[in-house]
Amino acid sequence: MRQIALATLVLAVTTPTFAAEFYIVQDSTTRKCTITESRPTVTTQKVVGPDGTVYTTREEAMTGMKQTKVCVED
């Protein structure tokens, strides 16, 4: 019984309590897009993509950025 309790405790401590979030953010002055892990807090940046989509992996966000028409290519 102690082993099960210990294993449960270890899992609870090592498992993240929230999922990662990724956003496609466009700078309004350069029109270039980047992927960030937090919503922009400055007025010169905005979340772009279908309805301000929040992605769960960076790979999904990269695919979404390639499909977003407002982003300028380098």
CHARMM internal coordinates of N, CA and C (Angstrom, degrees):
IC EDIT
DIST 1 N 1 CA 1.4418
DIST 1 CA 1 C 1.5245
ANGL 1 N 1 CA 1 C 110.78
DIST 1 C 2 N 1.3204
ANGL 1 CA 1 C 2 N 117.06
DIHE 1 N 1 CA 1 C 2 N -38.67
DIST 2 N 2 CA 1.4667
ANGL 1 C 2 N 2 CA 120.21
DIHE 1 CA 1 C 2 N 2 CA 178.56
DIST 2 CA 2 C 1.5182
ANGL 2 N 2 CA 2 C 111.84
DIHE 1 C 2 N 2 CA 2 C -64.10
DIST 2 C 3 N 1.3275
ANGL 2 CA 2 C 3 N 116.55
DIHE 2 N 2 CA 2 C 3 N -37.09
DIST 3 N 3 CA 1.4653
ANGL 2 C 3 N 3 CA 120.01
DIHE 2 CA 2 C 3 N 3 CA -179.96
DIST 3 CA 3 C 1.5243
ANGL 3 N 3 CA 3 C 110.69
DIHE 2 C 3 N 3 CA 3 C -63.98
DIST 3 C 4 N 1.3076
ANGL 3 CA 3 C 4 N 117.64
DIHE 3 N 3 CA 3 C 4 N -39.73
DIST 4 N 4 CA 1.4649
ANGL 3 C 4 N 4 CA 121.32
DIHE 3 CA 3 C 4 N 4 CA 179.12
DIST 4 CA 4 C 1.5253
ANGL 4 N 4 CA 4 C 109.66
DIHE 3 C 4 N 4 CA 4 C -66.53
DIST 4 C 5 N 1.3222
ANGL 4 CA 4 C 5 N 116.90
DIHE 4 N 4 CA 4 C 5 N -43.11
DIST 5 N 5 CA 1.4643
ANGL 4 C 5 N 5 CA 120.45
DIHE 4 CA 4 C 5 N 5 CA 178.86
DIST 5 CA 5 C 1.5276
ANGL 5 N 5 CA 5 C 110.66
DIHE 4 C 5 N 5 CA 5 C -63.65
DIST 5 C 6 N 1.3125
ANGL 5 CA 5 C 6 N 116.96
DIHE 5 N 5 CA 5 C 6 N -41.62
DIST 6 N 6 CA 1.4591
ANGL 5 C 6 N 6 CA 121.26
DIHE 5 CA 5 C 6 N 6 CA 179.05
DIST 6 CA 6 C 1.5297
ANGL 6 N 6 CA 6 C 111.04
DIHE 5 C 6 N 6 CA 6 C -65.81
DIST 6 C 7 N 1.3186
ANGL 6 CA 6 C 7 N 117.40
DIHE 6 N 6 CA 6 C 7 N -43.00
DIST 7 N 7 CA 1.4552
ANGL 6 C 7 N 7 CA 121.27
DIHE 6 CA 6 C 7 N 7 CA 178.54
DIST 7 CA 7 C 1.5283
ANGL 7 N 7 CA 7 C 111.18
DIHE 6 C 7 N 7 CA 7 C -63.32
DIST 7 C 8 N 1.3098
ANGL 7 CA 7 C 8 N 117.34
DIHE 7 N 7 CA 7 C 8 N -39.86
DIST 8 N 8 CA 1.4624
ANGL 7 C 8 N 8 CA 121.68
DIHE 7 CA 7 C 8 N 8 CA 177.46
DIST 8 CA 8 C 1.5200
ANGL 8 N 8 CA 8 C 110.44
DIHE 7 C 8 N 8 CA 8 C -64.53
DIST 8 C 9 N 1.3068
ANGL 8 CA 8 C 9 N 117.47
DIHE 8 N 8 CA 8 C 9 N -41.86
DIST 9 N 9 CA 1.4625
ANGL 8 C 9 N 9 CA 121.89
DIHE 8 CA 8 C 9 N 9 CA 178.57
DIST 9 CA 9 C 1.5244
ANGL 9 N 9 CA 9 C 111.00
DIHE 8 C 9 N 9 CA 9 C -63.70
DIST 9 C 10 N 1.3198
ANGL 9 CA 9 C 10 N 117.44
DIHE 9 N 9 CA 9 C 10 N -43.94
DIST 10 N 10 CA 1.4671
ANGL 9 C 10 N 10 CA 121.49
DIHE 9 CA 9 C 10 N 10 CA 178.95
DIST 10 CA 10 C 1.5268
ANGL 10 N 10 CA 10 C 110.58
DIHE 9 C 10 N 10 CA 10 C -61.99
DIST 10 C 11 N 1.3182
ANGL 10 CA 10 C 11 N 117.17
DIHE 10 N 10 CA 10 C 11 N -43.51
DIST 11 N 11 CA 1.4680
ANGL 10 C 11 N 11 CA 120.19
DIHE 10 CA 10 C 11 N 11 CA 178.14
DIST 11 CA 11 C 1.5248
ANGL 11 N 11 CA 11 C 111.69
DIHE 10 C 11 N 11 CA 11 C -63.88
DIST 11 C 12 N 1.3001
ANGL 11 CA 11 C 12 N 117.23
DIHE 11 N 11 CA 11 C 12 N -40.68
DIST 12 N 12 CA 1.4590
ANGL 11 C 12 N 12 CA 120.84
DIHE 11 CA 11 C 12 N 12 CA -179.02
DIST 12 CA 12 C 1.5232
ANGL 12 N 12 CA 12 C 111.38
DIHE 11 C 12 N 12 CA 12 C -65.07
DIST 12 C 13 N 1.3143
ANGL 12 CA 12 C 13 N 117.16
DIHE 12 N 12 CA 12 C 13 N -36.13
DIST 13 N 13 CA 1.4633
ANGL 12 C 13 N 13 CA 121.14
DIHE 12 CA 12 C 13 N 13 CA -178.90
DIST 13 CA 13 C 1.5221
ANGL 13 N 13 CA 13 C 111.56
DIHE 12 C 13 N 13 CA 13 C -77.37
DIST 13 C 14 N 1.3220
ANGL 13 CA 13 C 14 N 118.14
DIHE 13 N 13 CA 13 C 14 N -36.54
DIST 14 N 14 CA 1.4621
ANGL 13 C 14 N 14 CA 120.69
DIHE 13 CA 13 C 14 N 14 CA -174.41
DIST 14 CA 14 C 1.5183
ANGL 14 N 14 CA 14 C 113.85
DIHE 13 C 14 N 14 CA 14 C -89.92
DIST 14 C 15 N 1.3194
ANGL 14 CA 14 C 15 N 118.62
DIHE 14 N 14 CA 14 C 15 N -15.81
DIST 15 N 15 CA 1.4617
ANGL 14 C 15 N 15 CA 121.41
DIHE 14 CA 14 C 15 N 15 CA -179.82
DIST 15 CA 15 C 1.5213
ANGL 15 N 15 CA 15 C 109.20
DIHE 14 C 15 N 15 CA 15 C -86.90
DIST 15 C 16 N 1.3381
ANGL 15 CA 15 C 16 N 117.72
DIHE 15 N 15 CA 15 C 16 N 129.04
DIST 16 N 16 CA 1.4656
ANGL 15 C 16 N 16 CA 118.56
DIHE 15 CA 15 C 16 N 16 CA 178.89
DIST 16 CA 16 C 1.5245
ANGL 16 N 16 CA 16 C 110.80
DIHE 15 C 16 N 16 CA 16 C -63.52
DIST 16 C 17 N 1.3208
ANGL 16 CA 16 C 17 N 115.67
DIHE 16 N 16 CA 16 C 17 N 146.04
DIST 17 N 17 CA 1.4531
ANGL 16 C 17 N 17 CA 119.91
DIHE 16 CA 16 C 17 N 17 CA -176.73
DIST 17 CA 17 C 1.5204
ANGL 17 N 17 CA 17 C 112.31
DIHE 16 C 17 N 17 CA 17 C -88.26
DIST 17 C 18 N 1.3175
ANGL 17 CA 17 C 18 N 118.13
DIHE 17 N 17 CA 17 C 18 N -9.75
DIST 18 N 18 CA 1.4508
ANGL 17 C 18 N 18 CA 120.46
DIHE 17 CA 17 C 18 N 18 CA 178.46
DIST 18 CA 18 C 1.5187
ANGL 18 N 18 CA 18 C 109.57
DIHE 17 C 18 N 18 CA 18 C -140.47
DIST 18 C 19 N 1.3168
ANGL 18 CA 18 C 19 N 115.51
DIHE 18 N 18 CA 18 C 19 N 152.83
DIST 19 N 19 CA 1.4560
ANGL 18 C 19 N 19 CA 120.61
DIHE 18 CA 18 C 19 N 19 CA 180.00
DIST 19 CA 19 C 1.5264
ANGL 19 N 19 CA 19 C 109.40
DIHE 18 C 19 N 19 CA 19 C -82.91
DIST 19 C 20 N 1.3175
ANGL 19 CA 19 C 20 N 115.32
DIHE 19 N 19 CA 19 C 20 N 152.55
DIST 20 N 20 CA 1.4617
ANGL 19 C 20 N 20 CA 120.16
DIHE 19 CA 19 C 20 N 20 CA 177.07
DIST 20 CA 20 C 1.5220
ANGL 20 N 20 CA 20 C 109.48
DIHE 19 C 20 N 20 CA 20 C -69.96
DIST 20 C 21 N 1.3235
ANGL 20 CA 20 C 21 N 115.48
DIHE 20 N 20 CA 20 C 21 N 147.77
DIST 21 N 21 CA 1.4545
ANGL 20 C 21 N 21 CA 121.11
DIHE 20 CA 20 C 21 N 21 CA 177.46
DIST 21 CA 21 C 1.5209
ANGL 21 N 21 CA 21 C 108.54
DIHE 20 C 21 N 21 CA 21 C -127.24
DIST 21 C 22 N 1.3287
ANGL 21 CA 21 C 22 N 115.94
DIHE 21 N 21 CA 21 C 22 N 136.44
DIST 22 N 22 CA 1.4519
ANGL 21 C 22 N 22 CA 121.59
DIHE 21 CA 21 C 22 N 22 CA 178.42
DIST 22 CA 22 C 1.5145
ANGL 22 N 22 CA 22 C 109.01
DIHE 21 C 22 N 22 CA 22 C -127.08
DIST 22 C 23 N 1.3263
ANGL 22 CA 22 C 23 N 116.25
DIHE 22 N 22 CA 22 C 23 N 140.71
DIST 23 N 23 CA 1.4579
ANGL 22 C 23 N 23 CA 122.76
DIHE 22 CA 22 C 23 N 23 CA -177.77
DIST 23 CA 23 C 1.5222
ANGL 23 N 23 CA 23 C 109.40
DIHE 22 C 23 N 23 CA 23 C -125.81
DIST 23 C 24 N 1.3348
ANGL 23 CA 23 C 24 N 116.68
DIHE 23 N 23 CA 23 C 24 N 146.23
DIST 24 N 24 CA 1.4616
ANGL 23 C 24 N 24 CA 121.66
DIHE 23 CA 23 C 24 N 24 CA 170.14
DIST 24 CA 24 C 1.5208
ANGL 24 N 24 CA 24 C 105.27
DIHE 23 C 24 N 24 CA 24 C -93.18
DIST 24 C 25 N 1.3268
ANGL 24 CA 24 C 25 N 116.02
DIHE 24 N 24 CA 24 C 25 N 118.93
DIST 25 N 25 CA 1.4600
ANGL 24 C 25 N 25 CA 121.82
DIHE 24 CA 24 C 25 N 25 CA -174.93
DIST 25 CA 25 C 1.5257
ANGL 25 N 25 CA 25 C 108.84
DIHE 24 C 25 N 25 CA 25 C -119.24
DIST 25 C 26 N 1.3396
ANGL 25 CA 25 C 26 N 115.99
DIHE 25 N 25 CA 25 C 26 N 132.51
DIST 26 N 26 CA 1.4597
ANGL 25 C 26 N 26 CA 121.30
DIHE 25 CA 25 C 26 N 26 CA 179.11
DIST 26 CA 26 C 1.5258
ANGL 26 N 26 CA 26 C 109.73
DIHE 25 C 26 N 26 CA 26 C -110.23
DIST 26 C 27 N 1.3384
ANGL 26 CA 26 C 27 N 115.34
DIHE 26 N 26 CA 26 C 27 N 132.57
DIST 27 N 27 CA 1.4585
ANGL 26 C 27 N 27 CA 121.53
DIHE 26 CA 26 C 27 N 27 CA 173.66
DIST 27 CA 27 C 1.5217
ANGL 27 N 27 CA 27 C 107.34
DIHE 26 C 27 N 27 CA 27 C -81.68
DIST 27 C 28 N 1.3234
ANGL 27 CA 27 C 28 N 117.65
DIHE 27 N 27 CA 27 C 28 N 125.10
DIST 28 N 28 CA 1.4613
ANGL 27 C 28 N 28 CA 120.60
DIHE 27 CA 27 C 28 N 28 CA -174.36
DIST 28 CA 28 C 1.5241
ANGL 28 N 28 CA 28 C 113.26
DIHE 27 C 28 N 28 CA 28 C -70.97
DIST 28 C 29 N 1.3297
ANGL 28 CA 28 C 29 N 119.31
DIHE 28 N 28 CA 28 C 29 N -21.31
DIST 29 N 29 CA 1.4614
ANGL 28 C 29 N 29 CA 120.15
DIHE 28 CA 28 C 29 N 29 CA 179.93
DIST 29 CA 29 C 1.5201
ANGL 29 N 29 CA 29 C 112.14
DIHE 28 C 29 N 29 CA 29 C -84.15
DIST 29 C 30 N 1.3321
ANGL 29 CA 29 C 30 N 117.75
DIHE 29 N 29 CA 29 C 30 N -40.08
DIST 30 N 30 CA 1.4683
ANGL 29 C 30 N 30 CA 120.45
DIHE 29 CA 29 C 30 N 30 CA -178.48
DIST 30 CA 30 C 1.5186
ANGL 30 N 30 CA 30 C 112.90
DIHE 29 C 30 N 30 CA 30 C -98.56
DIST 30 C 31 N 1.3337
ANGL 30 CA 30 C 31 N 117.19
DIHE 30 N 30 CA 30 C 31 N -15.52
DIST 31 N 31 CA 1.4614
ANGL 30 C 31 N 31 CA 124.77
DIHE 30 CA 30 C 31 N 31 CA -176.64
DIST 31 CA 31 C 1.5262
ANGL 31 N 31 CA 31 C 112.75
DIHE 30 C 31 N 31 CA 31 C 63.80
DIST 31 C 32 N 1.3120
ANGL 31 CA 31 C 32 N 117.86
DIHE 31 N 31 CA 31 C 32 N 13.50
DIST 32 N 32 CA 1.4644
ANGL 31 C 32 N 32 CA 121.59
DIHE 31 CA 31 C 32 N 32 CA 177.21
DIST 32 CA 32 C 1.5160
ANGL 32 N 32 CA 32 C 109.74
DIHE 31 C 32 N 32 CA 32 C -87.55
DIST 32 C 33 N 1.3220
ANGL 32 CA 32 C 33 N 115.13
DIHE 32 N 32 CA 32 C 33 N 145.75
DIST 33 N 33 CA 1.4591
ANGL 32 C 33 N 33 CA 121.42
DIHE 32 CA 32 C 33 N 33 CA -178.31
DIST 33 CA 33 C 1.5241
ANGL 33 N 33 CA 33 C 110.70
DIHE 32 C 33 N 33 CA 33 C -107.27
DIST 33 C 34 N 1.3020
ANGL 33 CA 33 C 34 N 115.05
DIHE 33 N 33 CA 33 C 34 N 147.64
DIST 34 N 34 CA 1.4580
ANGL 33 C 34 N 34 CA 122.55
DIHE 33 CA 33 C 34 N 34 CA 174.75
DIST 34 CA 34 C 1.5273
ANGL 34 N 34 CA 34 C 108.36
DIHE 33 C 34 N 34 CA 34 C -136.83
DIST 34 C 35 N 1.3063
ANGL 34 CA 34 C 35 N 115.14
DIHE 34 N 34 CA 34 C 35 N 166.03
DIST 35 N 35 CA 1.4636
ANGL 34 C 35 N 35 CA 121.04
DIHE 34 CA 34 C 35 N 35 CA 176.61
DIST 35 CA 35 C 1.5194
ANGL 35 N 35 CA 35 C 107.14
DIHE 34 C 35 N 35 CA 35 C -107.19
DIST 35 C 36 N 1.3357
ANGL 35 CA 35 C 36 N 115.84
DIHE 35 N 35 CA 35 C 36 N 128.06
DIST 36 N 36 CA 1.4577
ANGL 35 C 36 N 36 CA 120.92
DIHE 35 CA 35 C 36 N 36 CA 179.51
DIST 36 CA 36 C 1.5208
ANGL 36 N 36 CA 36 C 110.22
DIHE 35 C 36 N 36 CA 36 C -125.63
DIST 36 C 37 N 1.3080
ANGL 36 CA 36 C 37 N 115.39
DIHE 36 N 36 CA 36 C 37 N 163.95
DIST 37 N 37 CA 1.4586
ANGL 36 C 37 N 37 CA 120.87
DIHE 36 CA 36 C 37 N 37 CA 179.02
DIST 37 CA 37 C 1.5273
ANGL 37 N 37 CA 37 C 111.90
DIHE 36 C 37 N 37 CA 37 C -99.10
DIST 37 C 38 N 1.3363
ANGL 37 CA 37 C 38 N 116.83
DIHE 37 N 37 CA 37 C 38 N 3.96
DIST 38 N 38 CA 1.4653
ANGL 37 C 38 N 38 CA 119.66
DIHE 37 CA 37 C 38 N 38 CA 178.06
DIST 38 CA 38 C 1.5246
ANGL 38 N 38 CA 38 C 108.93
DIHE 37 C 38 N 38 CA 38 C -143.32
DIST 38 C 39 N 1.3311
ANGL 38 CA 38 C 39 N 115.45
DIHE 38 N 38 CA 38 C 39 N 155.17
DIST 39 N 39 CA 1.4668
ANGL 38 C 39 N 39 CA 120.24
DIHE 38 CA 38 C 39 N 39 CA 176.87
DIST 39 CA 39 C 1.5167
ANGL 39 N 39 CA 39 C 108.90
DIHE 38 C 39 N 39 CA 39 C -65.06
DIST 39 C 40 N 1.3386
ANGL 39 CA 39 C 40 N 117.19
DIHE 39 N 39 CA 39 C 40 N 143.57
DIST 40 N 40 CA 1.4649
ANGL 39 C 40 N 40 CA 118.68
DIHE 39 CA 39 C 40 N 40 CA 178.29
DIST 40 CA 40 C 1.5287
ANGL 40 N 40 CA 40 C 110.77
DIHE 39 C 40 N 40 CA 40 C -66.71
DIST 40 C 41 N 1.3217
ANGL 40 CA 40 C 41 N 114.99
DIHE 40 N 40 CA 40 C 41 N 145.42
DIST 41 N 41 CA 1.4597
ANGL 40 C 41 N 41 CA 120.06
DIHE 40 CA 40 C 41 N 41 CA 179.51
DIST 41 CA 41 C 1.5199
ANGL 41 N 41 CA 41 C 112.20
DIHE 40 C 41 N 41 CA 41 C -112.90
DIST 41 C 42 N 1.3232
ANGL 41 CA 41 C 42 N 117.06
DIHE 41 N 41 CA 41 C 42 N -4.66
DIST 42 N 42 CA 1.4670
ANGL 41 C 42 N 42 CA 120.81
DIHE 41 CA 41 C 42 N 42 CA 178.54
DIST 42 CA 42 C 1.5176
ANGL 42 N 42 CA 42 C 109.27
DIHE 41 C 42 N 42 CA 42 C -102.16
DIST 42 C 43 N 1.3245
ANGL 42 CA 42 C 43 N 116.60
DIHE 42 N 42 CA 42 C 43 N 153.81
DIST 43 N 43 CA 1.4612
ANGL 42 C 43 N 43 CA 121.04
DIHE 42 CA 42 C 43 N 43 CA -175.24
DIST 43 CA 43 C 1.5234
ANGL 43 N 43 CA 43 C 113.15
DIHE 42 C 43 N 43 CA 43 C -76.73
DIST 43 C 44 N 1.3283
ANGL 43 CA 43 C 44 N 118.33
DIHE 43 N 43 CA 43 C 44 N -13.45
DIST 44 N 44 CA 1.4647
ANGL 43 C 44 N 44 CA 120.50
DIHE 43 CA 43 C 44 N 44 CA 179.95
DIST 44 CA 44 C 1.5231
ANGL 44 N 44 CA 44 C 112.58
DIHE 43 C 44 N 44 CA 44 C -85.29
DIST 44 C 45 N 1.3167
ANGL 44 CA 44 C 45 N 117.03
DIHE 44 N 44 CA 44 C 45 N -0.57
DIST 45 N 45 CA 1.4579
ANGL 44 C 45 N 45 CA 121.47
DIHE 44 CA 44 C 45 N 45 CA 178.23
DIST 45 CA 45 C 1.5145
ANGL 45 N 45 CA 45 C 109.73
DIHE 44 C 45 N 45 CA 45 C -125.94
DIST 45 C 46 N 1.3607
ANGL 45 CA 45 C 46 N 115.48
DIHE 45 N 45 CA 45 C 46 N 144.84
DIST 46 N 46 CA 1.4619
ANGL 45 C 46 N 46 CA 119.11
DIHE 45 CA 45 C 46 N 46 CA 177.09
DIST 46 CA 46 C 1.5201
ANGL 46 N 46 CA 46 C 109.94
DIHE 45 C 46 N 46 CA 46 C -141.98
DIST 46 C 47 N 1.3151
ANGL 46 CA 46 C 47 N 115.57
DIHE 46 N 46 CA 46 C 47 N 153.51
DIST 47 N 47 CA 1.4590
ANGL 46 C 47 N 47 CA 122.18
DIHE 46 CA 46 C 47 N 47 CA 176.87
DIST 47 CA 47 C 1.5233
ANGL 47 N 47 CA 47 C 107.49
DIHE 46 C 47 N 47 CA 47 C -77.38
DIST 47 C 48 N 1.3377
ANGL 47 CA 47 C 48 N 116.83
DIHE 47 N 47 CA 47 C 48 N 129.42
DIST 48 N 48 CA 1.4584
ANGL 47 C 48 N 48 CA 121.43
DIHE 47 CA 47 C 48 N 48 CA 178.45
DIST 48 CA 48 C 1.5148
ANGL 48 N 48 CA 48 C 109.62
DIHE 47 C 48 N 48 CA 48 C -120.55
DIST 48 C 49 N 1.3090
ANGL 48 CA 48 C 49 N 116.33
DIHE 48 N 48 CA 48 C 49 N 170.87
DIST 49 N 49 CA 1.4553
ANGL 48 C 49 N 49 CA 121.83
DIHE 48 CA 48 C 49 N 49 CA -178.12
DIST 49 CA 49 C 1.5086
ANGL 49 N 49 CA 49 C 109.13
DIHE 48 C 49 N 49 CA 49 C 114.28
DIST 49 C 50 N 1.2888
ANGL 49 CA 49 C 50 N 117.19
DIHE 49 N 49 CA 49 C 50 N 177.04
DIST 50 N 50 CA 1.4664
ANGL 49 C 50 N 50 CA 120.98
DIHE 49 CA 49 C 50 N 50 CA -179.19
DIST 50 CA 50 C 1.5270
ANGL 50 N 50 CA 50 C 111.74
DIHE 49 C 50 N 50 CA 50 C -59.98
DIST 50 C 51 N 1.3068
ANGL 50 CA 50 C 51 N 116.73
DIHE 50 N 50 CA 50 C 51 N 107.42
DIST 51 N 51 CA 1.4744
ANGL 50 C 51 N 51 CA 123.20
DIHE 50 CA 50 C 51 N 51 CA 177.61
DIST 51 CA 51 C 1.5235
ANGL 51 N 51 CA 51 C 112.91
DIHE 50 C 51 N 51 CA 51 C 55.25
DIST 51 C 52 N 1.3409
ANGL 51 CA 51 C 52 N 117.96
DIHE 51 N 51 CA 51 C 52 N 34.53
DIST 52 N 52 CA 1.4646
ANGL 51 C 52 N 52 CA 120.10
DIHE 51 CA 51 C 52 N 52 CA 179.39
DIST 52 CA 52 C 1.5050
ANGL 52 N 52 CA 52 C 113.06
DIHE 51 C 52 N 52 CA 52 C 62.28
DIST 52 C 53 N 1.3013
ANGL 52 CA 52 C 53 N 116.30
DIHE 52 N 52 CA 52 C 53 N 43.01
DIST 53 N 53 CA 1.4613
ANGL 52 C 53 N 53 CA 123.30
DIHE 52 CA 52 C 53 N 53 CA -174.50
DIST 53 CA 53 C 1.5257
ANGL 53 N 53 CA 53 C 112.09
DIHE 52 C 53 N 53 CA 53 C -53.24
DIST 53 C 54 N 1.3142
ANGL 53 CA 53 C 54 N 115.58
DIHE 53 N 53 CA 53 C 54 N 137.72
DIST 54 N 54 CA 1.4542
ANGL 53 C 54 N 54 CA 122.96
DIHE 53 CA 53 C 54 N 54 CA 171.94
DIST 54 CA 54 C 1.5123
ANGL 54 N 54 CA 54 C 106.99
DIHE 53 C 54 N 54 CA 54 C -103.11
DIST 54 C 55 N 1.3283
ANGL 54 CA 54 C 55 N 116.93
DIHE 54 N 54 CA 54 C 55 N 124.02
DIST 55 N 55 CA 1.4631
ANGL 54 C 55 N 55 CA 122.02
DIHE 54 CA 54 C 55 N 55 CA -177.73
DIST 55 CA 55 C 1.5261
ANGL 55 N 55 CA 55 C 109.80
DIHE 54 C 55 N 55 CA 55 C -100.21
DIST 55 C 56 N 1.3153
ANGL 55 CA 55 C 56 N 116.23
DIHE 55 N 55 CA 55 C 56 N 150.59
DIST 56 N 56 CA 1.4587
ANGL 55 C 56 N 56 CA 120.14
DIHE 55 CA 55 C 56 N 56 CA -178.55
DIST 56 CA 56 C 1.5254
ANGL 56 N 56 CA 56 C 112.90
DIHE 55 C 56 N 56 CA 56 C -93.88
DIST 56 C 57 N 1.3439
ANGL 56 CA 56 C 57 N 117.83
DIHE 56 N 56 CA 56 C 57 N -16.97
DIST 57 N 57 CA 1.4603
ANGL 56 C 57 N 57 CA 120.87
DIHE 56 CA 56 C 57 N 57 CA 176.19
DIST 57 CA 57 C 1.5218
ANGL 57 N 57 CA 57 C 109.29
DIHE 56 C 57 N 57 CA 57 C -132.86
DIST 57 C 58 N 1.3184
ANGL 57 CA 57 C 58 N 115.43
DIHE 57 N 57 CA 57 C 58 N 155.22
DIST 58 N 58 CA 1.4673
ANGL 57 C 58 N 58 CA 120.46
DIHE 57 CA 57 C 58 N 58 CA 177.63
DIST 58 CA 58 C 1.5296
ANGL 58 N 58 CA 58 C 110.26
DIHE 57 C 58 N 58 CA 58 C -63.82
DIST 58 C 59 N 1.3203
ANGL 58 CA 58 C 59 N 117.79
DIHE 58 N 58 CA 58 C 59 N -35.34
DIST 59 N 59 CA 1.4650
ANGL 58 C 59 N 59 CA 121.49
DIHE 58 CA 58 C 59 N 59 CA -179.81
DIST 59 CA 59 C 1.5273
ANGL 59 N 59 CA 59 C 110.89
DIHE 58 C 59 N 59 CA 59 C -62.93
DIST 59 C 60 N 1.3430
ANGL 59 CA 59 C 60 N 117.22
DIHE 59 N 59 CA 59 C 60 N -42.23
DIST 60 N 60 CA 1.4669
ANGL 59 C 60 N 60 CA 120.59
DIHE 59 CA 59 C 60 N 60 CA 176.91
DIST 60 CA 60 C 1.5288
ANGL 60 N 60 CA 60 C 110.50
DIHE 59 C 60 N 60 CA 60 C -62.12
DIST 60 C 61 N 1.3143
ANGL 60 CA 60 C 61 N 116.21
DIHE 60 N 60 CA 60 C 61 N -41.16
DIST 61 N 61 CA 1.4651
ANGL 60 C 61 N 61 CA 120.44
DIHE 60 CA 60 C 61 N 61 CA 179.26
DIST 61 CA 61 C 1.5290
ANGL 61 N 61 CA 61 C 110.78
DIHE 60 C 61 N 61 CA 61 C -64.83
DIST 61 C 62 N 1.3209
ANGL 61 CA 61 C 62 N 117.85
DIHE 61 N 61 CA 61 C 62 N -39.62
DIST 62 N 62 CA 1.4691
ANGL 61 C 62 N 62 CA 120.99
DIHE 61 CA 61 C 62 N 62 CA 178.49
DIST 62 CA 62 C 1.5260
ANGL 62 N 62 CA 62 C 110.73
DIHE 61 C 62 N 62 CA 62 C -63.39
DIST 62 C 63 N 1.3282
ANGL 62 CA 62 C 63 N 116.72
DIHE 62 N 62 CA 62 C 63 N -42.19
DIST 63 N 63 CA 1.4620
ANGL 62 C 63 N 63 CA 120.82
DIHE 62 CA 62 C 63 N 63 CA 176.81
DIST 63 CA 63 C 1.5194
ANGL 63 N 63 CA 63 C 110.32
DIHE 62 C 63 N 63 CA 63 C -63.18
DIST 63 C 64 N 1.3254
ANGL 63 CA 63 C 64 N 116.75
DIHE 63 N 63 CA 63 C 64 N -43.00
DIST 64 N 64 CA 1.4571
ANGL 63 C 64 N 64 CA 121.24
DIHE 63 CA 63 C 64 N 64 CA 178.40
DIST 64 CA 64 C 1.5202
ANGL 64 N 64 CA 64 C 112.04
DIHE 63 C 64 N 64 CA 64 C -63.10
DIST 64 C 65 N 1.3289
ANGL 64 CA 64 C 65 N 117.04
DIHE 64 N 64 CA 64 C 65 N -37.76
DIST 65 N 65 CA 1.4588
ANGL 64 C 65 N 65 CA 121.00
DIHE 64 CA 64 C 65 N 65 CA -179.87
DIST 65 CA 65 C 1.5248
ANGL 65 N 65 CA 65 C 110.78
DIHE 64 C 65 N 65 CA 65 C -66.32
DIST 65 C 66 N 1.3260
ANGL 65 CA 65 C 66 N 117.24
DIHE 65 N 65 CA 65 C 66 N -37.07
DIST 66 N 66 CA 1.4666
ANGL 65 C 66 N 66 CA 121.01
DIHE 65 CA 65 C 66 N 66 CA 178.32
DIST 66 CA 66 C 1.5225
ANGL 66 N 66 CA 66 C 111.26
DIHE 65 C 66 N 66 CA 66 C -65.39
DIST 66 C 67 N 1.3268
ANGL 66 CA 66 C 67 N 117.17
DIHE 66 N 66 CA 66 C 67 N -27.26
DIST 67 N 67 CA 1.4584
ANGL 66 C 67 N 67 CA 121.86
DIHE 66 CA 66 C 67 N 67 CA -178.41
DIST 67 CA 67 C 1.5246
ANGL 67 N 67 CA 67 C 113.14
DIHE 66 C 67 N 67 CA 67 C -92.02
DIST 67 C 68 N 1.3326
ANGL 67 CA 67 C 68 N 116.66
DIHE 67 N 67 CA 67 C 68 N -8.80
DIST 68 N 68 CA 1.4629
ANGL 67 C 68 N 68 CA 120.73
DIHE 67 CA 67 C 68 N 68 CA -178.11
DIST 68 CA 68 C 1.5173
ANGL 68 N 68 CA 68 C 109.39
DIHE 67 C 68 N 68 CA 68 C -83.96
DIST 68 C 69 N 1.3144
ANGL 68 CA 68 C 69 N 116.65
DIHE 68 N 68 CA 68 C 69 N 120.00
DIST 69 N 69 CA 1.4616
ANGL 68 C 69 N 69 CA 122.04
DIHE 68 CA 68 C 69 N 69 CA -173.69
DIST 69 CA 69 C 1.5225
ANGL 69 N 69 CA 69 C 113.89
DIHE 68 C 69 N 69 CA 69 C -72.97
DIST 69 C 70 N 1.3308
ANGL 69 CA 69 C 70 N 119.11
DIHE 69 N 69 CA 69 C 70 N -24.33
DIST 70 N 70 CA 1.4679
ANGL 69 C 70 N 70 CA 120.86
DIHE 69 CA 69 C 70 N 70 CA -175.34
DIST 70 CA 70 C 1.5265
ANGL 70 N 70 CA 70 C 113.34
DIHE 69 C 70 N 70 CA 70 C -79.41
DIST 70 C 71 N 1.3082
ANGL 70 CA 70 C 71 N 118.12
DIHE 70 N 70 CA 70 C 71 N -11.67
DIST 71 N 71 CA 1.4612
ANGL 70 C 71 N 71 CA 121.04
DIHE 70 CA 70 C 71 N 71 CA -178.83
DIST 71 CA 71 C 1.5251
ANGL 71 N 71 CA 71 C 110.50
DIHE 70 C 71 N 71 CA 71 C -80.43
DIST 71 C 72 N 1.3369
ANGL 71 CA 71 C 72 N 115.47
DIHE 71 N 71 CA 71 C 72 N 136.28
DIST 72 N 72 CA 1.4599
ANGL 71 C 72 N 72 CA 121.69
DIHE 71 CA 71 C 72 N 72 CA 179.06
DIST 72 CA 72 C 1.5140
ANGL 72 N 72 CA 72 C 109.23
DIHE 71 C 72 N 72 CA 72 C -87.83
DIST 72 C 73 N 1.3146
ANGL 72 CA 72 C 73 N 115.99
DIHE 72 N 72 CA 72 C 73 N 135.24
DIST 73 N 73 CA 1.4605
ANGL 72 C 73 N 73 CA 120.50
DIHE 72 CA 72 C 73 N 73 CA 176.80
DIST 73 CA 73 C 1.5139
ANGL 73 N 73 CA 73 C 109.93
DIHE 72 C 73 N 73 CA 73 C -76.28
DIST 73 C 74 N 1.3431
ANGL 73 CA 73 C 74 N 117.65
DIHE 73 N 73 CA 73 C 74 N 148.26
DIST 74 N 74 CA 1.4713
ANGL 73 C 74 N 74 CA 121.74
DIHE 73 CA 73 C 74 N 74 CA 176.32
DIST 74 CA 74 C 1.5009
ANGL 74 N 74 CA 74 C 111.28
DIHE 73 C 74 N 74 CA 74 C -72.22
END
COOR INIT
IC SEED 1 N 1 CA 1 C
IC BUILD
